[in-house]
Amino acid sequence: MSDWPLLVLCPSTARYHWEAELRHWMGNESKLLATDGQTSSSTTNTSGAMGEVSSSSATATAATTHTNQEAMLRNNQINVLTSGKDYILKHDGSTRVVICSISLIVNLVASNRIFPGMFRAIIVDESHALKSKTTKRTRAVLPILKAAQRCLLLSGTPALAKPSELWPQLSVLGSRRQDGMVVENETNSGIWCDELEFTTKYVKGKEGEKARLAELHTLLTSTVMIRRMKADILKNLPSKIREKAYIKVEDEHLRNEFRTYMQLLRQGKGVLGKLARQHHHEKPPDDPASAVLEHQHVVAGEDGILHQKEVLHHLYNITGRSKVARITKMLQSWLADPTKGKLCIFAHHLDVLNQISSGAGLSNRSDSLTKYIRIDGSTNPRERQEQILRFQTDPSVRIAMLGITAAGVAVTLTASSTVWFTELFWTPAIMIQAEDRW
């Protein structure tokens, strides 16, 4: 804590979640500190993390312990930034933690209100947001991180798709520091190669690709990566049980839309068209998608041309709408059985969430038996945290209606043990993150 004030960078939706967790673990109401007379700085670094944890420190973790009172955070010592005009550090020096969204810090760095060396201790939540070295966000944040004495990067999926997404994060963790500044052209005891060598070995290399990835994994776990699995921490947690529900499209209008847009997709010249044609030939003759194309009204793009990407996105929307009726019946059945507990329902499209909510009669009236919370892209961060707390503590709130991307991170919904995905998402890693909210 001698390196504080601490800067916490996180998604904008997680700002108040971090504030709540800091108060829970280190505030006056902390049961942990109430029962433990002393706590070390290492305790604060790992108390709330789950998933992949990457850490770097120029010095060993301080062995200095702090008394109960010294370790506590008062509410006015935590500063949550909401705009570029907010004060960052109070003039009286009382600010101990600054919580800032990763998107907001770009403007703060550009205006020189936050600069390299200003914070010696930094935590980055969902650090895979820095996966591309060419974005303004990454270019703004990396110098701040490299100048810090202590840096903790938290991510359940540090690379969403390919090893190249690791490099910006590793360039921070592998940097050698001296007096809080990065020593250029040197690595931390030779642990990390330069970017060109990293790209050649782990990104572009074809021969022995699996061996190379195994080598990268070994290098990570032996140096900067600590992987915390639920099974290792919550030893009594039962294994997940995944089930698929196959739904037959009963609505004739939707069936006709499917036929039309699948035919348009098969006419494409790209990879999607090729896959669609191959899938079409594998279908049995009596499959509805193999029926003769009927004349339908198709809306084209702004240039009057219906592009393949637009066809695919429309098909994605249709698949969501086609499941609403079945999901609504399943939800009504769930609500009718009070022994089933709480349920999280994920979807991607807002109209799918709307139709399920209205179809199942979800309501938050005081006398309602179908109370619920909803978190989507329009939910502001403070309201989001209030909704999470409601779901976690109020037994009358049994349903959580959630957007896959909006509620896929920085949400704790452990009051539920069941999740339904009414729609799938393009990136499997995003769905796994969403799945692990409970």
C-alpha positions as CSV (number, residue, x, y, z in Angstrom):
1,M,0.0,0.0,0.0
2,S,3.0,2.3,0.2
3,D,2.7,2.5,-3.7
4,W,-0.8,3.8,-3.5
5,P,-3.0,5.6,-4.6
6,L,-4.2,2.7,-6.6
7,L,-5.6,3.1,-10.1
8,V,-8.2,0.6,-11.2
9,L,-9.0,0.6,-15.0
10,C,-12.1,-1.4,-15.9
11,P,-15.1,-1.5,-18.3
12,S,-17.4,1.5,-17.7
13,T,-20.1,-0.9,-16.6
14,A,-17.9,-2.3,-13.9
15,R,-16.9,0.9,-12.1
16,Y,-19.5,0.7,-9.3
17,H,-19.0,-3.0,-9.1
18,W,-15.4,-2.4,-8.2
19,E,-16.3,0.3,-5.7
20,A,-18.8,-2.1,-4.0
21,E,-16.2,-4.9,-3.9
22,L,-13.5,-2.6,-2.4
23,R,-15.9,-1.6,0.3
24,H,-16.9,-5.2,0.9
25,W,-13.3,-6.4,1.3
26,M,-11.5,-3.4,2.6
27,G,-14.2,-1.0,3.9
28,N,-15.5,-0.5,7.4
29,E,-18.1,-3.2,6.9
30,S,-15.5,-5.8,5.9
31,K,-16.0,-9.0,7.8
32,L,-12.6,-10.3,6.6
33,L,-10.8,-7.4,8.3
34,A,-13.0,-7.5,11.3
35,T,-11.8,-11.1,12.1
36,D,-8.2,-10.6,10.9
37,G,-6.2,-8.1,12.9
38,Q,-3.6,-7.7,10.2
39,T,-3.6,-7.9,6.4
40,S,-0.7,-7.7,3.9
41,S,-0.6,-5.8,0.7
42,S,-0.7,-9.2,-1.2
43,T,-4.2,-9.9,0.2
44,T,-5.6,-6.8,-1.5
45,N,-4.2,-7.9,-4.9
46,T,-6.1,-11.2,-5.2
47,S,-9.3,-10.8,-3.1
48,G,-11.7,-10.3,-5.9
49,A,-10.1,-11.9,-8.9
50,M,-11.4,-14.9,-10.7
51,G,-10.1,-16.4,-14.0
52,E,-6.8,-15.6,-15.5
53,V,-4.5,-13.3,-13.5
54,S,-1.4,-11.8,-14.9
55,S,0.9,-9.9,-12.5
56,S,4.2,-8.0,-12.6
57,S,6.2,-6.3,-9.9
58,A,9.6,-4.7,-10.1
59,T,10.1,-5.7,-6.5
60,A,9.0,-8.7,-4.4
61,T,5.6,-8.3,-2.7
62,A,6.0,-6.2,0.3
63,A,6.1,-8.2,3.5
64,T,5.1,-5.1,5.5
65,T,1.8,-5.7,7.3
66,H,-0.8,-3.1,8.2
67,T,-3.1,-2.8,11.1
68,N,-6.8,-3.2,10.7
69,Q,-7.4,0.6,10.7
70,E,-4.6,1.3,8.2
71,A,-5.9,-1.3,5.8
72,M,-9.5,-0.1,5.7
73,L,-10.8,2.2,3.0
74,R,-13.2,5.0,3.9
75,N,-15.9,5.7,1.4
76,N,-14.5,9.2,0.6
77,Q,-11.1,7.7,-0.2
78,I,-12.5,5.9,-3.3
79,N,-13.0,8.1,-6.3
80,V,-15.1,6.8,-9.2
81,L,-14.5,8.9,-12.3
82,T,-17.6,9.5,-14.4
83,S,-16.4,12.3,-16.8
84,G,-13.2,13.9,-18.0
85,K,-13.9,16.9,-15.8
86,D,-13.9,15.0,-12.5
87,Y,-11.1,15.6,-10.0
88,I,-8.7,12.7,-10.0
89,L,-6.7,13.1,-6.7
90,K,-8.0,15.3,-3.9
91,H,-5.7,18.2,-3.0
92,D,-5.6,17.0,0.6
93,G,-4.1,13.7,-0.4
94,S,-7.0,11.6,1.0
95,T,-7.7,9.7,-2.3
96,R,-6.5,6.1,-2.0
97,V,-8.2,4.5,-5.0
98,V,-9.2,5.9,-8.3
99,I,-11.6,3.9,-10.5
100,C,-11.7,4.8,-14.1
101,S,-13.2,3.3,-17.3
102,I,-10.7,2.2,-19.9
103,S,-12.5,4.3,-22.5
104,L,-12.4,7.5,-20.3
105,I,-8.7,7.3,-19.7
106,V,-7.9,7.9,-23.4
107,N,-9.2,11.5,-23.0
108,L,-7.5,11.9,-19.6
109,V,-4.2,10.9,-21.0
110,A,-4.7,13.2,-24.1
111,S,-5.3,16.1,-21.8
112,N,-2.3,15.1,-19.6
113,R,-4.5,14.8,-16.5
114,I,-3.2,11.3,-16.1
115,F,0.4,10.7,-17.2
116,P,3.1,8.0,-16.8
117,G,4.4,7.8,-13.3
118,M,1.3,9.3,-11.7
119,F,0.3,5.9,-10.4
120,R,2.8,3.4,-9.1
121,A,0.1,0.6,-8.5
122,I,-2.5,-0.2,-11.2
123,I,-5.1,-2.9,-11.8
124,V,-6.6,-3.5,-15.2
125,D,-9.8,-5.4,-15.2
126,E,-10.7,-7.3,-18.5
127,S,-7.2,-6.5,-19.8
128,H,-7.9,-8.2,-23.1
129,A,-9.4,-4.8,-24.0
130,L,-5.8,-3.9,-24.8
131,K,-5.4,-6.8,-27.3
132,S,-4.7,-4.5,-30.3
133,K,-1.6,-2.3,-30.2
134,T,-2.9,0.0,-32.9
135,T,-6.0,1.3,-31.1
136,K,-6.0,4.7,-29.4
137,R,-7.0,3.0,-26.1
138,T,-4.0,0.7,-26.1
139,R,-1.6,3.4,-27.2
140,A,-2.8,5.7,-24.4
141,V,-2.8,3.0,-21.6
142,L,0.4,1.1,-22.2
143,P,2.8,4.0,-21.2
144,I,0.8,4.4,-18.0
145,L,1.1,0.7,-17.2
146,K,4.8,0.4,-18.1
147,A,5.7,3.3,-15.8
148,A,3.9,1.7,-12.8
149,Q,5.9,-0.2,-10.2
150,R,3.1,-2.8,-9.7
151,C,0.7,-3.9,-12.4
152,L,-2.0,-6.5,-12.2
153,L,-3.9,-7.5,-15.3
154,L,-7.1,-9.5,-14.8
155,S,-8.8,-11.4,-17.6
156,G,-10.8,-14.6,-17.9
157,T,-9.8,-14.7,-21.6
158,P,-6.5,-12.8,-22.2
159,A,-6.6,-13.8,-25.9
160,L,-10.0,-14.1,-27.4
161,A,-8.9,-15.5,-30.7
162,K,-5.2,-15.5,-31.4
163,P,-1.8,-15.3,-29.7
164,S,-1.0,-11.9,-31.2
165,E,-3.6,-10.4,-28.8
166,L,-1.3,-11.3,-25.9
167,W,1.6,-9.2,-26.9
168,P,0.4,-5.7,-25.7
169,Q,-0.2,-7.2,-22.2
170,L,3.0,-9.1,-22.2
171,S,5.0,-6.1,-23.3
172,V,3.8,-4.4,-20.0
173,L,4.5,-7.4,-17.8
174,G,7.9,-8.2,-19.3
175,S,9.2,-4.6,-19.1
176,R,12.2,-4.0,-16.8
177,R,11.6,-1.0,-14.5
178,Q,14.1,1.2,-12.8
179,D,12.9,4.0,-10.5
180,G,9.4,3.5,-11.8
181,M,10.4,3.9,-15.5
182,V,10.8,1.3,-18.2
183,V,14.4,0.6,-19.3
184,E,14.2,0.6,-23.1
185,N,15.5,-2.3,-25.2
186,E,15.9,-4.6,-22.3
187,T,13.7,-7.4,-21.0
188,N,13.0,-8.7,-17.5
189,S,16.0,-11.0,-17.0
190,G,15.7,-12.2,-20.6
191,I,12.3,-13.7,-20.0
192,W,10.6,-12.1,-23.0
193,C,11.7,-11.9,-26.5
194,D,11.0,-8.8,-28.6
195,E,7.8,-8.3,-30.6
196,L,9.3,-9.5,-33.9
197,E,10.5,-12.8,-32.4
198,F,7.2,-13.3,-30.5
199,T,5.3,-12.8,-33.7
200,T,7.5,-15.1,-35.7
201,K,7.4,-17.9,-33.1
202,Y,3.8,-17.8,-31.9
203,V,1.7,-15.9,-34.4
204,K,3.0,-16.6,-37.9
205,G,4.7,-19.9,-37.4
206,K,3.0,-22.9,-39.1
207,E,5.4,-25.7,-38.5
208,G,5.0,-27.3,-35.1
209,E,2.2,-24.9,-34.2
210,K,0.9,-27.0,-31.3
211,A,4.3,-27.4,-29.9
212,R,4.8,-23.6,-30.1
213,L,1.6,-22.9,-28.3
214,A,2.5,-25.4,-25.6
215,E,5.8,-23.6,-25.3
216,L,4.0,-20.2,-25.0
217,H,1.7,-21.6,-22.3
218,T,4.6,-23.0,-20.3
219,L,6.4,-19.7,-20.6
220,L,3.4,-17.8,-19.4
221,T,2.6,-20.0,-16.4
222,S,6.2,-20.1,-15.3
223,T,6.6,-16.3,-15.4
224,V,3.6,-13.8,-15.2
225,M,0.4,-15.8,-15.4
226,I,-1.5,-17.2,-12.4
227,R,-4.6,-19.1,-13.5
228,R,-7.3,-19.4,-10.8
229,M,-9.9,-22.0,-11.7
230,K,-13.3,-22.2,-10.0
231,A,-12.7,-25.9,-9.4
232,D,-9.5,-25.1,-7.5
233,I,-11.2,-22.5,-5.3
234,L,-14.8,-23.7,-4.9
235,K,-14.0,-27.4,-4.4
236,N,-17.6,-28.3,-3.7
237,L,-18.9,-26.6,-6.8
238,P,-20.7,-29.2,-9.0
239,S,-19.7,-29.6,-12.7
240,K,-21.7,-27.7,-15.3
241,I,-24.4,-29.6,-17.1
242,R,-25.0,-28.3,-20.6
243,E,-28.2,-29.2,-22.6
244,K,-29.4,-28.2,-26.1
245,A,-33.0,-27.5,-26.9
246,Y,-34.0,-28.0,-30.5
247,I,-36.9,-25.8,-31.6
248,K,-39.1,-26.3,-34.6
249,V,-40.2,-23.0,-36.2
250,E,-43.9,-23.1,-36.2
251,D,-44.7,-19.6,-37.4
252,E,-45.2,-19.7,-41.2
253,H,-44.1,-16.2,-41.8
254,L,-40.8,-16.8,-40.1
255,R,-40.4,-20.1,-42.0
256,N,-40.8,-18.2,-45.3
257,E,-38.2,-15.6,-44.1
258,F,-35.8,-18.4,-43.4
259,R,-36.2,-19.9,-46.8
260,T,-35.7,-16.5,-48.5
261,Y,-32.6,-15.4,-46.7
262,M,-31.0,-18.9,-46.7
263,Q,-31.4,-18.8,-50.5
264,L,-29.8,-15.4,-50.7
265,L,-27.0,-16.6,-48.5
266,R,-26.3,-19.6,-50.8
267,Q,-26.0,-17.2,-53.7
268,G,-23.0,-15.5,-52.1
269,K,-19.5,-15.9,-53.6
270,G,-17.6,-15.8,-50.3
271,V,-16.9,-18.4,-47.6
272,L,-20.4,-18.0,-46.1
273,G,-22.0,-18.8,-49.4
274,K,-19.8,-21.8,-49.8
275,L,-20.7,-23.1,-46.4
276,A,-24.4,-22.4,-46.9
277,R,-24.4,-24.3,-50.2
278,Q,-22.6,-27.3,-48.7
279,H,-25.0,-27.4,-45.7
280,H,-27.9,-27.2,-48.2
281,H,-26.8,-30.2,-50.1
282,E,-26.4,-32.2,-46.9
283,K,-30.0,-31.6,-45.9
284,P,-32.6,-34.3,-46.5
285,P,-35.2,-33.5,-49.3
286,D,-38.0,-32.9,-46.9
287,D,-36.2,-30.2,-44.9
288,P,-38.1,-26.9,-45.0
289,A,-35.0,-25.0,-45.9
290,S,-34.8,-27.0,-49.1
291,A,-38.2,-25.8,-50.3
292,V,-38.6,-23.8,-53.5
293,L,-37.9,-20.1,-52.9
294,E,-41.1,-18.1,-52.6
295,H,-41.3,-14.4,-53.5
296,Q,-40.6,-12.3,-50.4
297,H,-40.1,-8.6,-49.8
298,V,-36.4,-8.2,-49.0
299,V,-35.0,-4.9,-47.7
300,A,-31.7,-3.9,-49.3
301,G,-28.9,-1.7,-47.9
302,E,-28.5,2.1,-48.3
303,D,-26.9,1.6,-51.7
304,G,-29.8,-0.6,-52.9
305,I,-27.7,-3.7,-52.7
306,L,-28.3,-6.5,-50.2
307,H,-24.9,-7.5,-49.0
308,Q,-24.0,-10.9,-47.7
309,K,-23.2,-9.5,-44.2
310,E,-26.7,-8.0,-44.0
311,V,-28.2,-11.3,-45.0
312,L,-26.3,-13.0,-42.2
313,H,-27.3,-10.5,-39.6
314,H,-30.9,-10.7,-40.6
315,L,-30.8,-14.5,-40.3
316,Y,-29.3,-14.0,-36.9
317,N,-32.2,-11.8,-35.9
318,I,-34.7,-14.3,-37.3
319,T,-33.2,-17.2,-35.2
320,G,-33.7,-15.1,-32.1
321,R,-37.3,-14.3,-32.9
322,S,-38.1,-17.8,-33.8
323,K,-37.3,-19.0,-30.3
324,V,-39.3,-16.5,-28.4
325,A,-42.6,-18.5,-28.2
326,R,-40.9,-21.7,-26.9
327,I,-38.7,-19.8,-24.4
328,T,-41.8,-17.9,-23.1
329,K,-43.6,-21.1,-22.4
330,M,-40.6,-22.6,-20.7
331,L,-40.2,-19.4,-18.6
332,Q,-43.9,-19.5,-17.6
333,S,-43.5,-23.1,-16.5
334,W,-40.4,-22.2,-14.5
335,L,-42.2,-19.3,-12.7
336,A,-45.1,-21.6,-11.8
337,D,-42.7,-23.8,-9.8
338,P,-41.4,-21.9,-6.8
339,T,-38.9,-24.7,-6.0
340,K,-36.9,-23.9,-9.2
341,G,-35.1,-20.9,-7.7
342,K,-33.6,-18.1,-9.8
343,L,-32.8,-18.1,-13.5
344,C,-30.5,-16.0,-15.8
345,I,-31.7,-15.6,-19.4
346,F,-29.2,-14.3,-22.0
347,A,-30.1,-12.9,-25.4
348,H,-28.3,-10.6,-27.9
349,H,-31.2,-8.7,-29.5
350,L,-33.2,-6.2,-27.5
351,D,-36.5,-7.2,-29.2
352,V,-35.9,-10.8,-28.1
353,L,-35.5,-9.7,-24.5
354,N,-38.6,-7.5,-24.8
355,Q,-40.8,-10.2,-26.3
356,I,-39.8,-12.8,-23.7
357,S,-40.4,-10.3,-20.8
358,S,-43.8,-9.2,-22.0
359,G,-44.9,-12.7,-23.1
360,A,-44.1,-14.3,-19.7
361,G,-45.7,-11.4,-17.9
362,L,-42.6,-10.3,-16.0
363,S,-43.4,-7.2,-13.9
364,N,-41.8,-5.3,-11.0
365,R,-45.1,-4.1,-9.4
366,S,-45.1,-4.4,-5.6
367,D,-47.7,-7.2,-5.7
368,S,-46.1,-9.1,-8.6
369,L,-45.0,-12.7,-8.4
370,T,-42.8,-12.4,-11.5
371,K,-40.3,-9.8,-10.5
372,Y,-37.1,-9.5,-12.5
373,I,-34.0,-7.4,-13.3
374,R,-32.8,-6.4,-16.7
375,I,-29.3,-5.5,-17.8
376,D,-28.6,-4.5,-21.4
377,G,-26.5,-1.9,-23.2
378,S,-28.8,1.0,-22.1
379,T,-28.4,0.2,-18.3
380,N,-26.2,2.8,-16.7
381,P,-23.4,1.6,-14.4
382,R,-24.9,2.7,-11.1
383,E,-28.3,1.2,-11.9
384,R,-26.6,-1.9,-13.1
385,Q,-24.9,-2.4,-9.7
386,E,-28.3,-1.8,-7.9
387,Q,-29.9,-4.5,-10.2
388,I,-27.2,-7.0,-9.4
389,L,-27.6,-6.4,-5.6
390,R,-31.4,-6.8,-6.0
391,F,-31.1,-10.2,-7.7
392,Q,-28.5,-11.4,-5.2
393,T,-30.4,-10.4,-2.1
394,D,-34.1,-10.3,-2.8
395,P,-35.8,-13.7,-2.9
396,S,-38.8,-12.4,-4.7
397,V,-36.7,-11.4,-7.8
398,R,-36.2,-14.7,-9.6
399,I,-35.4,-13.8,-13.2
400,A,-32.5,-11.9,-14.7
401,M,-33.0,-10.8,-18.3
402,L,-29.5,-10.1,-19.7
403,G,-27.7,-9.0,-22.8
404,I,-24.8,-11.3,-23.7
405,T,-22.3,-8.5,-24.4
406,A,-23.7,-6.0,-21.8
407,A,-23.9,-8.5,-18.9
408,G,-21.1,-10.9,-19.9
409,V,-18.5,-9.3,-17.7
410,A,-18.3,-7.6,-14.3
411,V,-21.6,-9.2,-13.1
412,T,-22.0,-11.5,-10.1
413,L,-25.2,-13.4,-10.3
414,T,-24.3,-16.4,-8.1
415,A,-27.8,-16.5,-6.6
416,S,-28.8,-18.4,-9.7
417,S,-27.6,-21.9,-10.7
418,T,-29.2,-22.0,-14.1
419,V,-28.6,-20.1,-17.3
420,W,-30.6,-20.1,-20.6
421,F,-29.1,-18.8,-23.8
422,T,-32.0,-17.9,-26.1
423,E,-29.4,-16.8,-28.7
424,L,-25.9,-17.9,-29.4
425,F,-23.1,-15.4,-30.0
426,W,-20.4,-15.1,-32.7
427,T,-17.5,-15.6,-30.4
428,P,-17.6,-18.7,-28.1
429,A,-15.3,-17.0,-25.5
430,I,-17.8,-14.2,-25.0
431,M,-20.5,-16.8,-24.2
432,I,-18.3,-18.7,-21.8
433,Q,-17.6,-15.4,-20.0
434,A,-21.4,-14.8,-19.8
435,E,-22.0,-18.3,-18.6
436,D,-19.6,-17.9,-15.7
437,R,-21.6,-15.0,-14.2
438,W,-23.3,-17.5,-11.9
